[in-house]
Amino acid sequence: MDYQEFINAVDKVACVISVQKNADGTYGELCNEASNLLYLKSVNVLPENYVPGVPYYQYIGRDHNFEAMAMRCILENRLIHSYVDAEFYNAWLDLYMMPLQSEEEDRGYCLFTYEMSPKIDSRKLAAISPQVAWQVIRTAMKFRETPDFANAVQAVIDDLRESCKANRCCLLLTDFEQRTCSVLGDSVIEGDDTPRMSTYVNDAFFTIVETWTDAIAGSNCYIIHDEKDMEKLKDGNPPWYYSMKAAGVQNLVLYPLRYNGKTLGYVWATNFDDAETLNIKATLEVSTFILATEIANHLMFQEMKRLSDEDLLTGLLNRNAMNNRISELTCGEKVLQKPYGIVFVDLNGLKKVNDQGGHVAGDEFLRTAANILKDVYHDCDVYRIGGDEFLIFSTELSQEEFNRRIETLRIRAEESEEVRFAIGSCYADAKEDVRDAMRLADERMYEDKEKYYQQHPED
């Protein structure tokens, strides 16, 4: 068959891919056998420079997923369609692979064609099978069923694991600036005694996570089908290989969670039915798109909440956060179940520091005080509620420990040789109105402050 004549008749970007079938059951490299002018233009190759029959990666970047799809198309005589976010091209690809007849027993062929667009086409993304559509609808609904984001994500991961018929499905959040990662959802099939993913995730694990970008190599996912793929991984990435071997991984599909060009994390499934790989890919392609959007919105909301609740100078909670906390308690939205403690703290001598050293010195004075408060009350909520005023809200300390912390605070201030606190406190029963406890603690703080200035009028 004249594949060049055939491909010239295709009115889309297209080429013919082939693979050599060896007698020992192995296969040669995927080769580009014929390309039309539209394809050559898309890969920036002049017609006079085109050489047929060479490895496909002479014209496009090597892509593990492309190879896997082409091999399945040719060897299993399957029509392949995928709509993918191709990071390498900064575009979305609507691609098709169709098996072609071969006159050679030891070589198979397929047609590869695609359309590229810079932005996602929701209609194409939604053009999925009823089975995949049902799973995607379930994923979207989970985020509407509960206001608890972590519980919603866990429910989605449980569903995805069942849909993929995998032994494990996990969602890992990543922060490449801080070089940290954390498990947001981890689902393991019943009876599997593999340790939870959180036992693997530590500072050293991020060095493995960093390699996943290169593994995906600008594609939309990374797939390990079998032991042969595992051996390839062993040659190229031994730490990741041994990590997965230790966890009993036989195959894997890994998808990045991307939003606005940023990788927010990864979702993966392991030890699934390899015959269902295409359906699993289709499910995860759309589900991860929804997950990435939901996670991005959640992170943005959390950041906005942090900015509205955090004092930027000291890193403590601010007055707005305190007002919200008190409002929740006074209106009955939240109810205290245990005795609680309130501590009002005021900095003595801030005006003198500002007068002598300026506001830069004053800011450093406030940060020093805040660090002492955070250290002593590391397990409590600490608020900066005014220029030099702070409040500590404790719900987990016994009265004995509550009083001991106050003494510790005074000692730490004296040891600093620069910070002096006026302190007032109240330890109250859970039934007592929090506003009354705050009023009493505030009065005691001002009494303590007045004593200080009587003894140190120069401040």
C-alpha positions in Angstrom: 0.0 0.0 0.0 1.3 3.4 -0.9 0.9 5.2 2.5 2.2 8.5 1.2 -0.5 8.6 -1.4 -3.0 7.7 1.2 -1.9 10.3 3.7 -1.8 13.1 1.1 -5.6 12.5 0.6 -6.2 13.2 4.3 -7.4 16.8 4.7 -6.2 17.1 8.3 -2.8 17.2 10.1 -1.9 13.5 9.7 0.8 10.9 9.5 1.2 7.1 9.3 3.0 5.4 12.2 4.5 1.9 12.0 6.1 -0.6 14.3 8.3 -3.7 13.7 7.0 -6.9 15.2 10.0 -9.1 16.1 10.0 -12.9 16.1 10.9 -13.1 19.8 7.8 -11.1 20.8 9.5 -7.8 21.2 8.9 -4.7 19.1 11.0 -2.1 17.4 10.6 1.6 17.6 7.6 3.5 16.4 8.5 5.1 13.0 7.0 7.9 10.9 6.3 6.2 7.6 4.5 9.0 5.8 3.4 12.6 6.6 1.2 15.0 4.7 2.1 18.7 4.2 -0.1 19.8 7.0 1.7 17.5 9.5 5.1 18.6 8.3 4.1 22.3 8.7 2.9 21.6 12.2 6.3 20.1 13.2 8.3 22.8 11.3 9.8 20.4 8.8 10.3 21.4 5.2 9.1 18.7 2.7 12.5 18.5 1.1 14.0 17.6 4.5 11.5 15.0 5.4 12.8 11.4 5.6 10.2 8.6 5.9 10.7 5.5 8.0 12.7 7.1 10.8 11.7 7.0 14.5 8.7 9.3 15.1 10.6 11.4 17.7 12.8 12.7 14.9 9.9 15.1 14.2 8.1 15.5 17.6 9.2 15.1 21.2 9.3 11.6 22.6 6.1 10.8 24.5 5.6 7.7 26.6 1.8 8.1 26.3 1.8 8.6 22.6 3.9 5.4 22.2 1.5 3.4 24.5 -1.6 4.6 22.5 0.0 3.9 19.1 1.1 0.4 20.2 -2.4 -0.4 21.5 -4.0 0.9 18.3 -1.7 -1.2 16.1 -1.4 -4.4 18.2 -5.0 -4.6 19.5 -6.6 -3.2 16.3 -8.3 -0.5 18.3 -9.6 2.9 17.4 -8.1 5.4 19.9 -9.5 8.9 20.6 -8.3 11.2 23.3 -8.8 14.9 24.2 -5.8 16.0 26.2 -4.1 19.0 27.7 -0.7 18.9 26.0 1.5 21.0 28.2 4.5 20.7 25.9 2.5 22.5 23.1 0.6 24.7 25.6 -2.5 23.6 23.8 -5.4 21.0 23.8 -5.1 18.2 21.4 -8.1 16.3 20.0 -6.3 13.2 18.6 -7.3 10.0 16.8 -5.4 6.9 16.0 -6.9 4.3 13.5 -5.3 0.9 12.7 -4.5 0.4 9.1 -4.2 -2.7 7.0 -0.7 -4.0 6.5 0.7 -6.1 3.7 3.6 -7.1 5.9 3.2 -9.7 8.7 6.0 -8.3 10.7 5.0 -4.7 10.7 1.8 -2.9 11.8 0.5 0.6 10.8 -1.9 3.2 12.1 -3.1 6.7 11.1 -2.4 9.5 13.5 -4.3 12.7 13.2 -5.1 15.6 15.5 -6.5 19.1 15.9 -4.9 21.6 18.2 -6.5 24.6 20.0 -5.0 27.0 22.5 -8.1 26.8 24.8 -10.2 24.0 26.1 -13.4 23.1 24.2 -15.9 22.0 26.8 -18.0 20.2 24.2 -15.1 18.0 23.2 -14.2 17.4 26.9 -17.8 16.3 27.5 -17.9 14.0 24.5 -17.4 10.9 26.7 -19.0 7.5 27.2 -22.1 7.1 29.4 -19.9 5.2 31.9 -17.3 7.9 32.1 -20.0 10.6 32.2 -21.7 9.0 35.2 -18.4 8.9 37.1 -17.7 12.5 36.2 -21.2 13.6 37.4 -20.6 11.8 40.6 -17.3 13.6 41.1 -19.0 17.0 40.6 -21.9 16.1 42.9 -19.5 15.1 45.8 -18.4 18.7 46.1 -22.0 19.8 46.5 -23.1 17.2 49.0 -21.0 18.4 51.9 -19.4 21.7 53.0 -16.4 19.8 54.3 -13.9 20.0 51.4 -11.5 17.3 52.8 -14.4 14.8 53.1 -15.7 15.6 49.6 -12.2 14.9 48.1 -11.9 11.6 50.0 -15.3 10.6 48.7 -14.2 11.4 45.1 -11.0 9.4 45.5 -12.9 6.5 46.9 -15.2 6.6 43.9 -12.3 6.9 41.4 -10.6 3.9 42.9 -13.7 1.8 42.5 -14.3 3.1 39.0 -10.7 2.3 38.0 -10.9 -1.1 39.8 -7.6 -0.2 41.3 -6.1 -1.3 44.7 -5.2 2.3 45.5 -6.1 5.9 44.4 -4.5 8.9 45.9 -4.5 12.7 45.6 -1.3 14.5 46.5 -1.2 18.3 46.9 2.1 20.0 46.0 3.8 23.3 46.6 6.8 23.5 44.3 7.9 26.9 45.8 8.1 25.5 49.3 9.1 22.0 48.0 6.4 20.3 50.1 3.6 17.9 49.4 0.7 16.5 51.4 -1.9 13.8 51.0 -5.4 15.2 50.5 -7.1 11.9 49.7 -6.0 8.2 49.9 -8.2 5.2 49.2 -7.1 1.6 49.5 -9.1 -1.5 48.6 -10.5 -3.4 51.6 -8.1 -6.0 52.8 -5.0 -4.4 51.3 -2.4 -4.0 54.1 -0.2 -1.5 52.2 0.8 1.4 54.5 -1.2 4.6 54.1 0.3 7.1 51.7 1.0 9.5 54.5 3.7 7.2 55.8 5.7 7.6 52.5 5.3 11.4 52.2 8.2 13.2 53.8 10.8 15.8 52.8 12.8 13.1 50.9 9.6 12.1 49.0 9.4 15.5 47.3 12.6 14.7 45.4 10.7 11.9 43.7 7.7 14.1 43.1 10.0 16.6 41.3 10.8 14.0 38.7 7.2 13.5 37.7 7.2 16.6 35.5 10.0 15.1 33.3 8.2 11.7 33.4 5.0 13.3 32.0 7.2 15.2 29.6 4.7 17.8 28.5 1.9 15.2 28.0 -1.2 15.0 30.1 -0.4 11.8 32.1 2.1 9.0 32.8 1.3 5.4 32.5 3.1 2.2 33.6 1.4 -0.7 32.0 3.4 -3.7 33.0 6.8 -5.1 34.2 8.5 -4.0 31.0 7.5 -0.4 31.7 8.7 -0.8 35.3 12.1 -1.9 34.1 12.3 1.2 31.9 11.5 3.3 35.0 14.2 1.4 37.0 16.8 2.5 34.4 15.7 6.1 34.3 14.4 6.8 37.8 15.6 4.2 40.4 14.3 6.0 43.5 10.8 6.2 42.2 11.0 2.6 41.0 12.1 1.2 44.3 9.5 3.3 46.1 6.8 1.8 44.0 8.2 -1.7 44.3 8.2 -1.3 48.1 4.5 -0.3 47.9 3.6 -3.4 45.7 2.9 -1.3 42.6 2.5 -3.3 39.4 1.0 -0.7 37.1 0.2 3.0 37.5 -1.6 5.9 35.9 -0.5 9.3 37.1 -2.3 12.6 36.2 -1.2 16.1 37.2 -3.8 18.5 38.5 -3.2 21.7 36.5 -4.9 25.0 36.8 -3.9 28.2 34.9 -0.5 26.7 34.0 0.3 25.7 37.6 0.6 22.1 38.9 -1.5 21.9 42.1 -0.9 18.2 42.7 -1.3 14.7 41.3 -3.9 11.9 41.2 -2.9 8.4 40.6 -4.3 4.9 40.6 -2.3 1.6 40.9 -2.8 -2.1 40.2 -5.8 -1.7 38.0 -7.0 -3.9 35.1 -4.7 -3.0 32.3 -7.3 -4.0 29.7 -9.4 -1.0 31.0 -6.6 1.5 30.6 -8.3 3.6 27.9 -11.5 3.9 30.0 -9.5 4.7 33.1 -7.7 7.4 31.1 -10.9 8.9 29.9 -12.3 8.9 33.4 -9.3 10.6 34.9 -8.8 13.1 32.1 -12.2 14.7 32.9 -12.3 14.0 36.6 -8.9 15.6 37.2 -10.0 18.7 35.2 -12.9 19.0 37.7 -10.7 18.2 40.7 -8.1 20.8 39.7 -10.8 23.5 39.4 -12.4 22.6 42.8 -9.0 22.5 44.5 -7.9 25.8 42.9 -11.1 27.5 44.1 -10.6 26.0 47.6 -7.0 27.1 47.8 -8.0 30.6 46.7 -10.7 30.8 49.3 -8.3 29.5 52.0 -5.8 32.1 50.9 -8.4 34.9 51.0 -9.5 33.7 54.4 -5.9 33.6 55.6 -5.3 37.2 54.4 -8.5 38.4 56.1 -7.8 36.5 59.3 -4.0 37.0 59.6 -2.0 39.9 60.9 0.6 40.5 58.3 3.2 42.0 60.6 3.3 39.2 63.2 1.7 36.2 61.5 -0.8 35.9 64.3 -4.6 35.9 63.8 -6.1 39.3 63.6 -9.0 41.1 65.2 -11.3 40.1 62.3 -10.6 36.4 63.1 -11.3 37.0 66.8 -14.6 38.8 66.1 -15.7 35.9 63.9 -14.7 33.4 66.7 -16.6 35.2 69.3 -19.6 35.7 67.0 -19.8 32.0 66.4 -19.9 31.3 70.1 -22.3 34.1 71.1 -24.9 33.2 68.4 -24.7 29.5 69.1 -23.2 28.5 65.8 -20.5 26.8 67.8 -20.7 25.6 71.5 -17.8 25.2 73.9 -17.8 21.7 75.5 -14.9 22.3 78.0 -13.7 25.0 80.4 -11.8 27.7 78.5 -9.3 30.4 79.2 -8.9 34.0 78.0 -5.7 35.9 78.3 -5.4 39.6 77.4 -1.9 40.8 76.8 -0.7 44.4 76.3 2.8 45.4 75.4 4.4 47.9 77.9 6.7 50.5 76.5 5.8 50.4 72.8 5.5 54.2 72.6 9.0 54.6 74.0 10.4 52.2 71.5 8.7 54.0 68.6 9.9 57.4 69.9 13.5 56.3 70.3 13.9 53.9 67.4 11.1 54.8 64.9 8.4 52.5 63.6 10.9 50.0 62.2 12.1 49.3 65.8 8.5 49.3 67.0 7.6 46.7 64.4 10.5 44.5 65.5 9.4 44.9 69.1 5.9 43.7 68.2 7.3 40.7 66.2 9.5 39.7 69.2 6.5 39.8 71.5 4.4 37.8 69.0 7.1 35.1 68.7 7.1 34.7 72.5 3.3 34.4 72.6 3.3 31.9 69.7 6.0 29.8 71.5 4.3 29.8 74.9 0.8 29.3 73.5 1.7 27.0 70.5 -1.4 25.0 70.9 -3.8 27.9 71.4 -5.3 30.6 69.2 -3.3 33.8 69.5 -4.7 37.1 68.1 -3.3 40.5 67.6 -6.4 42.6 68.3 -4.9 46.1 68.2 -1.6 48.0 67.9 0.0 46.5 71.0 -2.9 44.3 72.3 -3.1 40.5 72.1 -5.6 37.9 73.1 -5.1 34.2 73.7 -8.1 31.8 73.5 -7.5 28.4 75.1 -9.9 25.4 75.0 -7.6 22.5 75.7 -5.7 23.6 78.8 -6.5 22.6 82.4 -6.7 25.5 84.9 -3.4 24.4 86.4 -1.7 24.4 83.0 -3.4 27.6 82.1 -1.9 29.4 85.1 1.5 27.8 84.6 1.6 29.2 81.0 0.9 32.7 82.3 3.9 32.4 84.7 6.0 31.1 81.8 5.0 34.1 79.7 6.1 36.5 82.4 9.5 34.7 82.7 10.0 34.6 78.9 9.3 38.3 78.7 11.9 39.0 81.5 14.5 36.8 79.8 14.1 38.8 76.6 15.3 41.9 78.4 13.2 44.0 76.0 9.6 42.9 76.1 7.3 43.6 79.1 3.7 42.3 79.2 0.7 43.5 81.0 -1.4 40.4 81.5 -5.0 39.7 82.6 -6.7 36.4 82.5 -9.9 34.5 83.2 -10.5 30.7 83.3 -14.2 30.0 82.9 -16.7 27.2 82.8 -18.0 26.3 79.4 -21.5 27.6 80.3 -20.2 31.1 81.1 -20.7 33.8 78.5 -17.4 34.4 76.7 -18.0 38.1 76.6 -18.1 38.2 80.4 -14.8 36.3 80.6 -13.2 38.7 78.1 -14.4 41.7 80.0 -13.0 40.3 83.3 -9.6 39.4 81.7 -9.4 42.9 80.1 -10.0 44.6 83.4 -7.3 42.5 85.1 -4.9 43.3 82.3 -5.4 47.1 82.7 -4.9 46.7 86.5 -1.6 44.9 85.7 -0.6 47.6 83.2 -1.3 50.4 85.7 1.0 48.8 88.3 3.8 48.5 85.7 3.7 52.2 84.8 3.5 53.2 88.5 6.8 51.3 88.9 8.3 52.5 85.6 7.0 56.0 84.9 9.9 56.6 82.5 8.3 54.1 80.0 
